Amino acid sequence: MRDERGAAALEVAGVAPLVILGALVALQFGVAGWTIVSTHEAARDGARAYSLGGDPRAAAEGALPGIMQVAGDGGTLSADGYTYSVTVKVPTVVKIDIGSVTRSVTMPVIK
């Protein structure tokens, strides 16, 4: 029994960084998913405002959580309706650039 003294502490010290890394990766995937959903909602709100003659950028920014910012946007009018696109940079858990998410939504033209 004396020869194994401290072995558990050594095992915990060896495994703890892997557990922390796994938790950070899982959290980053969650944040990326949250960004995808939030970007779609922002594009939908921007398209709605665009179709009603309002300010689509303000509507898109208002739909995003405080940590997310509109990195790019734009709208077009076609026969299908009012299309509005929003690009949002994915917030990071660690200081690594993950990229951005772009979503487009089309609101139909009401005749």
Buried (B, 14 or more C-beta within 10 A) or exposed (E): EEEEEEEEEEEEEEEEEEEEEEEEEEEBEEBBEBBBEBBBBBBBBBBBBBBEEEEBBEBBBEBBEEEBEBBEBBBEEEEEBBBBBBBBBBBEBEEEEBEEBEBBBBBEEEE
